[in-house]
Amino acid sequence: MGIRTKDVAVVSYCRTGIAKATRGALNQTHGIAMAAHVLKEAAKRASIEAGEVEDVILGCGLPEGATGHNVARNAALFAGFGAGVPGVTINRYCGSGLSAASFAANKIAIGESKIMIAGGVESISLVQFNLNFNGFFYEPLQTKMPAVWWTMNQTADFVAKKYGISREALDEYVVGSQARVEAARKAGKFAQEITPFATQMKVTDKATNESRMVDVTLDRDEGPRPDTTLEGLAKLKPVYEGGTTTAGNASQLSDGAAAVVMMDADLASQRGLPMLGLFRGMQLGAVAPEEMSIAITPAIRRLMAHHALSDADIDLWELHEAYAVTTLYNQRELETPWERTNVNGGAIALGHPYGMSGIRYLGSTLLELGRRNAHKAVVGVCTAGGMATAAYLER
């Protein structure tokens, strides 16, 4: 006898503001504190008791150091959820957040759980520049497939060259994306998502090189540059000689956390909770590691086929801005209309805390469906190693 699956509702979503790595408000904030902050707020917005949460699943791209030691369990404890609420940390690099949501949704769909929290956290400031590289490279695989250990900048250059996407096209896209972010900010869309976070940051005097800790409250995204111009972008040097990737057309290194409460939709309805939407499912794509950016297309095509969706069914498309080349390639292949693609800009302006981004896309896309009184959306996020996650959302 088959298992009857249940609808999975997203009943709340929140995030921190996204802070610039090393220079921003979260540059000294431990992953436990960052994640605990959004866990508490997500539970509050969902009108649930913390003890009702049956598991906390957090995605994290770099789960070591300040985001190690199972940051999900420890954040739940620090948030005051109690010793009875478990937690697990998962890593699929940039696809970690959507994967966390998928794992939570699957538990609810088959009736094993009723209330879960999925989230994502990343402290690039405290972790990325202090990574443990002991045994990091494995020579037998590296000899056969060196691109497994390429930087993401290398993969972006490779895709741009192979598929004929010019530096000028990349920079032109960025100007438009920055403008969309600014329009969304002015409309108050990001403020709806952000839960202000009081913390301490390290500030270093450039003249004396002396550092001190100061109290700050992060209540906005620090990365957007609304004054971005084609002329300014054209002056930036590529990361690698002869390449097309620059600091202007790549997503920003950032810190942040986000969370959603996911619930059996029947239970949410019984309680009279407003539902942001339904998480209908996730599919994966995988390609050669050096072509990471292009994996979104096969993931989304598999998702569309699985749910018998046509392009005309989709009201909103969210194609990850890991790099401008990522969005441009996948938009071109999937032929998504720009007026319904990345309508509020993306990670090039806002920043990209790896484990957090998938949850931000999930929550922000559902909110935008609500604003437009629209019904169906697809989110695609590529991830290191030549993979991608793609989710189908419905409202």
N, C-alpha and C positions, 0 to 999 in steps of 0.2 A: 504494500500500500504506500503510495507516495505521500510525502509530507506537504501539508497545505501551508503555503507561505503567507505571511502576513505583510501588510503594507508597513513601511518604516517611515515615520515622520521625523522631520527636523523641527524641534519646537523652540529652540533658541540658538543664538549665535552671538559671539562677541570676540573681540581681539584687542590686543594692545595697539597703540600706535607703533608704526614700524620705525625703528631708530637706526641711524647710521652706525655701522660696525666701527668700533674703536673710538669714534669721535662723538657718538651720540649718547642719549640719555640712559641707555641700557648697557653701557660699556663695562659696568661693574656689577650687573645684576645676575645673580645665580639663576640657572635654569629652573631650579625648584621654585624659587619665589615668583619667577615670571609665569610659569605654568600654573601655579596655585592661584594666582590672581585671576586668570581667565576661567579656571575651573569653578571658582566660587561665584563669579559673575554669571557664567552660563547657567549654573544651577538656580541662581536667584531669578534670572530672566525666564526660566522655564517653570518657575513656581513649584519646584520639587524639593523634597528634603534630601540632603546630601547622602544620608544613609540608604536611600532608595537606589542609588547608583550601583549597578551590579558589576561594572568593570570600567576602568578608565584606560583608554587606549591612546597613547600619544605617539605621533610620528616625529622622528628626529633624524636629520641627515648625518649628524656627527655625534652619536651617542656615547661620548666619553667625557672625562673631566667634569665640568660644571653642568653637563647634560647627560652624564653617565650614571652608573649605579641604579639603573631602572628609575629614571627621573619621573616616570608616570606614577608609580607607587608612592614615591617620596613626596611628590607634589600633592597627591591626594591626601596624604597624611598632614602635610603642612597647611593645606587648605582647611583642615578641620573636618574632613569627611568621616574620620573615625577609622579605627583599626580594621573594621569589617569590610572596608571597600578596597578591593584589589586594584592593581594597575599593571600594565605591560607597555614597554617601549618597543617600537618597531622601526626598522630602517629600510627604506627603499629610496634613499637620498631625496631628490625633489618630489618624488611620488609618495613620500611617507605619509603626508596628511590625508590624501585621498584614500590611500591603502588603509589607514586607521579607521576612516569612516566606513569603508567597505567591510572590514572585519566586524565592526560593531553592528552594522546593518544586517549582515548575514546571521549573526547570533539572534537578533530580534526576529528576522524574517522566518526562521525555522522554529521559533517559539521557545528557544533556550533562555532568552532574556527579554525583559520588558523595557528597561531603562538603562541606557549606556551613555557615556560621554566619550566622544572622539575629539582629538585635538592635535596640535602640533606646536613644537617649541624649537627654537634655535638661538644659541648664543655664539655667533661667529666671533664676537669680540673676545670671549674667554676661552674658546675651544680651538678654532681653526688655526690660530697661530702658535698653538702649543700641542699639536697632535703628536701622538706616539707612533713613530714610523718603524718601530722594532718589528721586523718581519712583514712589513707592509707590502713589499714586492715579492712575488713568487716567480722565480726565474723560468721554470718550465712553461708556465702560461705566458709570461711576459715575452719570452722569445717567440712564441707562436702568434700572440695577439698583443703587441705593445700598446695598442690604443686603449686597452682596458685601464691603463694607468695614465692616459693623456689627461691634460687639464681640459676643462670645459671650453676654455678659450680656443684651444687647438681644434676641438670638434666643431666649434662654430665657424672657424676659418675654413676647415675642410669642406663643410656643407655649402658655405657661400661660394667657394671656388668650383666645387663639383657641379652645383646646380645653377650656376650663372646668376647669382644675386649680388649686385654691385654695392660697393661702399655707399654710393650716392642713394641708392634705393633704401639701404638700411637707415641712413641718417634722415632721409625724408620721412620714413615711417616713425622714427623717434619723435620728430617735431609734432606730428599728429597725435601720438600717444600722450606726450606731455600735455598737450592742449586738452585732451579728453580728461586726464586726471584733474587738471585745474578746474574744468567745468564741473566735474563731479564734486570736487572739494567745495566749490562755491555754493553748490546746491545742497550741501550738508549731508551728502550720502555717506561719506566716510565717518563723520561724527556719529551717525546712527550705529555704526559698528563698534566704535572704539570705547573701551572702558578706561578712563583715566587711571594712571598708575603712578603713585608716589614712590620714589626710590632715590638712590644716591648715585651720582656719576663722578668720574674722575675728570678734572679739568686741568690741563697743563699749560702753563704760561709759556708762550713761544719765545719770549725774550730771555727769561731766566731758566727755563726748562724745569721749573718747580711745579709739582702737582699737588692738588688738594681735592678733597671730596666735598661736593655741594649737593644740597637737597634740590630735587627737581620733580616736577609732575609731567609725565609724558601724556599728552592728550591729543596729539596730532601725528601725522606722518612727517618725518624729517627730510625725506629724500627728494620730493618733487622739485623740478626746476622749470617753472612756467615761462621763464624768459629764454628758454632754449631756442636757438636759431640754427639754420642750416650752415651759416657761415661759422658759427662757433664750433659746431660739431666737426666741420671739415678741418679745423685746425688741430684736432686731437690726433696724436700719434697712435698707430696701431700697436696692440700689445706685442705682436710678433712682426718683425720686418717683412714687408710684402703682404701682410694679412689685412683683413677688413674689420676685425673686431677691435673696438676701442672702449674706453671707459664710458663713452656716451651712448653706445648702442648695445651695451650689455646690462643685465640686471645688476642692481647695486648690492654690495655686501651689507647685510643688515641683521639686526636682532629683533625678535618678536615672538609672540605666542598667540594662539587662537583656539577656540573650543566650540563645539556644538553639542547640545543634548539631543540624543536620538531616542525615539520611543515607539513602542507598538502603537500604530495610528488609532486603533480601536480604543486603547487606554487613554490616549491624548484626547480623543473625542468625548469619551465618558467624563473626563475631568473638565471639559470645556476649554481646553488650552488652544490658543491660536497657533496654527501650524504654519511654519514658513514654507513648507513643501514636503515632498516625498523623495527619498533617495531610492531610485529604481534599480540601480546596479552599476557595476564597474567592470570594464574589460581592460586587458593589457595588450601592449604591442612591444615587439622587440626587434632590433635591427643590429647591424654591425656596430660595435662600440664607438667607432670614429664618426658615425652618422647619427649620434644621439638626437639631434634636433628633429629628425624626420620621423621618429617613432610615433609621434602623436597621430599621424595619418592612419597607419594600420590599426592603432588602438581604437580610434573613433570609428573606422569602417567596421571593425569587428563588433563594436558596441551597437552601431546602427543596425547591423544585420541581426544581432541577437534579439533586439527589441522590435524588429520589423519597422524601423523608422525610415522615413524619407527625408531628404533635405528640407522639403517644404514644411515638415512637421515642426522644425526647430525654430523657436522664437529668439533664442540667444545662444551664441557660441562664445566660449572663453578658451582661447588658445594661448597657452603659457608663453610669457615673454621672458624665457630664460635669456634669450638674445633676440634682437630684431630679426635675425635670420630665421629663428625658430618660428615666429609668427608668420613671417612672409612666406616661407616655404609651405607650411601647412595650410595657410589660407589659400594659397595658389592651387595646391593639390586638391583640397576639399571644396574649393570654389564657394566658400562661405561669403555672404554679402557683408561688406564692411559696415553697413549701417546696423548690423546685428552682431558684429564681431568685436569683442573687447571694447564694449561701448563706454566703459569708464576708465580706459587706459589699462596699464598693467605694471609689471614688476620693474621695468626699466626706470620708471619714475618713482614708484612707491617703494621699491626694494623687495628683496627675495630672501627672507629667512627660510632656508630650505624646507625644514619639516613643517613649518607653519603654512606655507603658501597654498597647499591643496585645500586646507580648511578655510582659508580666506576666500579662495575661489568658490567653494561650495556655499558658504554663507552669503557672500556678497551677491552671487548670481541669483540665489533664491530671493533675496531682498529686491533685486532689480526686476525679477519676474513679477513680484508683487506690485511694484511701482507702475509697471506697464500693463497690469492686468493680463499678463501673458501666461503661458502654460508649460512649455517644454524648453529645456536647456541642455546643452552638452558642454562638458568641461574636459579639456585635455591638458595633461602635464607631462612633459618629457623628464627623464631622470637619468643620472649617470649610469654608464654601462650599456647605453644603447637601448633604453626601455622607455615606456610611457604608460601612464594610467589615464583612463577616460571614464567619466561618470555621466549617467543620465539622470537628470533631475526633473521633477514634475510638480506643478502647483495646481 
